[in-house]
Amino acid sequence: MASPRTFTFLCGLLAANLVGATLSPSAVLSLGPEVIRKMLTQKLKDHDAIYTLQQLPLLSAMQNESARGIFSSLVKPILKHIIWLKITSASILQLQVQPLANGQELMVKVPLNMVAGLNTPLVKTLVELHMEAEAQAIIHVETNETGHTHLVLSDCSNTGRSLHIRLLHKLSFLLNSLADKVIRFLVPALPKLVKSRLCPVVKAAFEDMREDLLNLTKVPVSLSSDHLEFDFVSPAINRSVVHLILEAKLLDSEGKVTKLFHDSVDSLNLPSLYHTPFSLTVRKDVVDAAVAALLPSKERVVLLDYVLPEIARQLKLSLKVISEKAADQLGPTQIVKILTQDTPELLVDLGNAKMAQLIVLEVFATSEAYHPFFTLGIEATSKAQFYTEDDRLMLHLNDISSDQIYLMNSAIGLFNPELLKTVTTKILTSILLPNENGKLRSGILVSMVKPLGFEAVSCSLTQDALVITTGSS
């Protein structure tokens, strides 16, 4: 069993070269720049970023700037002509989330559009200044003193290159001259205001977004009486995509962990997010365990002649080939018991999936019989069709075949179990398959889809994982 340190090291490799790499986390939630942009935009609204802009103290900031300069004595007469200077309207344009050249950091750009009103006794008309600025910050992965990694936002600032201030409407020569002087002192003052007043809001919005993302990964996935949970391990950034590496565990109805998935030799190849905003990639052994939780080992008992008389007749005919005496003993209360064994396993080949399972089938001559006529061990496969309905992942099993049949014990002497292959396949198709599809009918809710701003998901299978993604909002 690999140590936690080894697993952390493997996950840490994601930071270097994630997409296309062969690694072994249980699951990975991959978020494209569109998701980050939408979530951060909403969080800025929640934190009243517009109100923060509207309350920027332009006049006092300009006064402070002028006091530091060598022309402060020239500025004081100008300030005497300004009664107030305030933001009258403000908006945040569409955020941009872009990868930096190193491929391990993201640049967040927050474009600002503002109009400031300047009131002066020189004229009754309000003098308006149009101001464009841009707050910029970096998202990257940081390791704390305890060795844990997490996403952080840092280096929030406003560069002079993105700053543009102009007079909205041309007025008299005197007012134009006054406005030009005001603009001259706002140019160094406004970036400092953005950094001191807006950047803390941007950082708080990012912290809330990060917390929401982590909470989304922790929502239990209901699997009948059991449920699947994911624990956040570490983040990674690869080009424009943020990856949250997750560790899966299966819990029973009492909340006890029945299986951990962080130790597995199975690999995980992550797809690139070229045309989709997010993806949840779940390793195949985790999917196998989820299917097994939905289809627990259970004994199914059927009065064959009463429920499926035609198949009961075929069983009797098939059994006559082996032993006429045994076939004659099959009564109208004959019983078939079907017990599924172990964990179903998905077999994937070129996108086509099959589910393999081990089945024990027993045939009793009558309902009063204590011992079966014979017991068969069957290696069966069904075509597994994964599909989605809105925000639910669905699985349907089509057909079932008895690939290998073994005689486990027999009270009618040794015989070749292949002689019963056709009729046992019909029994499984008529009894087991509808029962399993009934348990799978409700599907699995992908709870993170709607909180991320989407309504529906799609899915695909790779050799080593199930990939859930969406392309519509």
Long-range contacts (C-beta under 8 A, 24 or more apart in sequence): 1-263, 2-263, 4-262, 7-233, 7-262, 7-263, 8-147, 8-233, 8-234, 11-233, 11-234, 11-236, 11-245, 12-149, 12-234, 14-234, 14-236, 14-238, 14-243, 14-245, 15-104, 15-141, 15-236, 15-237, 15-238, 17-238, 18-236, 18-238, 18-241, 18-243, 18-270, 19-238, 19-239, 19-241, 19-270, 19-271, 19-272, 20-269, 20-270, 20-272, 21-269, 21-270, 22-267, 22-268, 22-269, 23-267, 23-268, 23-270, 24-264, 24-265, 24-266, 24-267, 24-268, 24-283, 25-233, 25-245, 25-246, 25-247, 25-262, 25-268, 25-283, 26-230, 26-246, 26-247, 26-248, 26-261, 26-262, 26-264, 26-282, 26-283, 26-286, 27-230, 27-246, 27-247, 27-248, 27-280, 27-281, 27-282, 27-283, 27-286, 28-243, 28-244, 28-245, 28-246, 28-268, 28-270, 28-280, 28-281, 29-213, 29-216, 29-217, 29-243, 29-244, 29-246, 29-278, 29-279, 29-280, 29-448, 30-241, 30-242, 30-243, 30-244, 30-270, 30-273, 30-278, 30-279, 30-280, 30-281, 31-213, 31-241, 31-242, 31-243, 31-244, 31-277, 31-278, 32-240, 32-241, 32-273, 32-276, 32-277, 32-278, 33-97, 33-98, 33-106, 33-240, 33-241, 34-277, 35-277, 35-278, 35-452, 35-453, 36-97, 36-106, 36-108, 36-139, 36-209, 36-242, 37-94, 37-95, 37-96, 37-97, 38-453, 39-209, 39-212, 39-213, 39-452, 39-453, 40-95, 40-97, 40-108, 40-205, 40-206, 40-209, 41-92, 41-94, 41-95, 43-205, 43-206, 43-208, 43-209, 44-92, 44-95, 44-110, 44-201, 44-202, 44-205, 46-205, 46-208, 47-201, 47-204, 47-205, 47-208, 48-201, 49-92, 49-198, 49-201, 49-202, 49-205, 50-90, 50-91, 50-92, 52-197, 52-198, 52-201, 53-87, 53-90, 53-92, 53-112, 53-114, 53-198, 54-86, 54-87, 54-89, 54-90, 55-87, 55-197, 56-87, 56-190, 56-193, 56-197, 57-193, 58-85, 58-86, 58-87, 58-116, 58-186, 58-189, 58-190, 58-193, 59-84, 59-85, 59-86, 61-186, 61-189, 61-190, 61-192, 61-193, 62-182, 62-185, 62-186, 62-189, 64-189, 65-185, 65-188, 65-189, 66-185, 75-181, 75-185, 78-178, 78-181, 78-182, 81-120, 81-121, 81-122, 81-178, 82-118, 82-119, 82-120, 82-182, 83-119, 83-120, 83-121, 84-117, 84-118, 84-119, 85-116, 85-117, 85-118, 85-119, 85-182, 86-116, 86-117, 87-114, 87-115, 87-116, 87-117, 88-115, 88-116, 88-117, 88-128, 89-114, 89-115, 90-114, 90-115, 97-139, 97-240, 98-240, 99-237, 99-239, 99-240, 100-138, 103-237, 103-238, 103-239, 104-140, 104-141, 104-237, 104-238, 105-138, 105-139, 105-140, 105-237, 106-138, 106-139, 106-140, 106-237, 106-240, 106-242, 107-136, 107-137, 107-138, 107-139, 108-136, 108-137, 108-138, 108-139, 108-153, 108-202, 108-206, 109-134, 109-135, 109-136, 110-134, 110-135, 110-136, 110-137, 110-198, 110-202, 111-162, 112-194, 112-198, 115-168, 118-179, 118-182, 120-175, 120-178, 122-174, 122-175, 122-178, 123-171, 123-172, 123-175, 125-171, 127-167, 127-171, 127-175, 127-178, 127-179, 128-167, 128-168, 128-169, 129-165, 129-166, 129-167, 129-168, 129-179, 129-182, 129-183, 129-186, 130-164, 130-165, 130-166, 130-167, 130-168, 131-163, 131-164, 131-165, 131-186, 131-190, 132-162, 132-163, 132-164, 132-165, 133-158, 133-162, 133-163, 133-164, 133-190, 133-191, 133-194, 134-158, 134-159, 134-162, 134-163, 135-194, 135-195, 135-198, 135-199, 135-202, 136-162, 137-199, 137-202, 137-203, 137-206, 139-206, 139-237, 139-242, 140-237, 141-234, 141-235, 141-236, 141-237, 148-234, 149-234, 149-235, 150-210, 150-234, 150-235, 151-210, 151-235, 151-242, 153-202, 153-203, 153-206, 153-207, 156-195, 156-199, 156-202, 156-203, 157-191, 157-194, 157-195, 157-199, 158-190, 158-191, 158-194, 158-195, 159-191, 160-187, 160-191, 163-187, 163-190, 163-191, 165-190, 212-451, 213-244, 214-244, 216-447, 216-448, 216-451, 216-452, 217-244, 217-246, 217-448, 219-447, 219-448, 220-251, 221-290, 221-444, 221-445, 221-447, 222-444, 222-445, 223-250, 223-290, 223-293, 223-294, 223-444, 224-293, 224-294, 224-296, 224-439, 225-252, 225-253, 226-250, 226-251, 226-252, 226-253, 226-258, 226-293, 227-251, 228-286, 228-289, 228-290, 228-293, 233-262, 240-273, 241-272, 241-273, 243-270, 248-282, 248-283, 248-286, 250-289, 250-290, 250-293, 259-289, 261-285, 261-286, 261-289, 266-464, 267-464, 268-464, 268-465, 269-462, 269-463, 269-464, 269-465, 271-462, 271-467, 275-471, 276-469, 276-470, 276-471, 277-452, 277-454, 277-470, 277-471, 277-473, 278-452, 278-454, 278-469, 278-470, 279-467, 279-468, 279-469, 280-446, 280-448, 280-467, 280-468, 280-469, 281-465, 281-466, 281-467, 281-468, 282-465, 282-466, 282-467, 282-468, 283-464, 283-465, 284-346, 284-348, 284-463, 284-464, 284-465, 284-466, 287-346, 287-465, 287-466, 288-343, 288-344, 288-345, 288-346, 289-343, 290-444, 291-344, 291-346, 291-355, 291-395, 292-343, 292-344, 294-395, 294-439, 294-440, 294-444, 295-340, 295-344, 295-436, 295-439, 295-440, 297-339, 297-340, 297-341, 297-342, 298-339, 298-340, 299-337, 299-338, 299-339, 300-337, 300-338, 300-339, 300-431, 300-432, 300-435, 301-335, 301-336, 301-337, 302-335, 302-336, 302-337, 302-338, 302-431, 303-333, 303-334, 303-335, 303-367, 304-334, 304-335, 304-336, 304-427, 305-330, 305-331, 305-332, 305-333, 305-334, 306-332, 306-333, 307-431, 308-427, 308-430, 308-431, 311-423, 311-426, 311-427, 311-430, 314-422, 314-423, 314-426, 315-363, 315-420, 315-423, 315-427, 318-419, 318-420, 318-422, 318-423, 319-373, 319-420, 321-419, 322-412, 322-415, 322-419, 322-420, 323-412, 323-413, 323-415, 325-412, 326-365, 326-373, 326-412, 329-365, 329-373, 330-365, 330-373, 331-365, 331-366, 333-366, 333-367, 333-368, 334-363, 334-364, 334-365, 334-366, 334-367, 335-363, 335-364, 335-366, 335-367, 335-369, 336-361, 336-362, 336-363, 336-364, 336-427, 336-431, 337-361, 337-362, 337-364, 337-372, 338-427, 338-428, 338-431, 338-432, 340-432, 346-384, 346-461, 347-381, 348-461, 348-462, 348-463, 351-460, 351-461, 352-383, 353-383, 353-384, 353-385, 353-386, 353-461, 354-381, 354-382, 354-383, 354-384, 355-381, 355-382, 355-384, 355-397, 356-380, 356-381, 356-403, 357-381, 357-382, 359-428, 359-432, 360-408, 361-424, 361-427, 361-428, 371-411, 372-409, 372-411, 373-410, 373-411, 373-412, 374-407, 374-409, 374-410, 374-411, 374-412, 374-415, 375-407, 375-408, 375-409, 375-410, 376-405, 376-406, 376-407, 376-408, 376-417, 376-420, 376-424, 377-405, 377-406, 377-407, 377-408, 378-402, 378-404, 378-405, 378-406, 378-424, 378-428, 379-403, 379-404, 379-405, 380-428, 382-433, 386-459, 386-461, 386-466, 387-459, 388-456, 388-457, 388-458, 388-459, 388-468, 389-443, 390-455, 390-456, 390-457, 391-445, 391-446, 391-447, 391-449, 391-450, 391-454, 391-455, 391-456, 391-457, 392-442, 392-443, 392-444, 392-445, 392-446, 393-443, 393-444, 393-446, 393-457, 393-459, 393-468, 394-440, 394-443, 394-444, 395-440, 395-443, 396-437, 396-440, 397-433, 397-436, 397-437, 397-440, 399-429, 399-433, 400-425, 400-428, 400-429, 400-432, 400-433, 401-425, 402-428
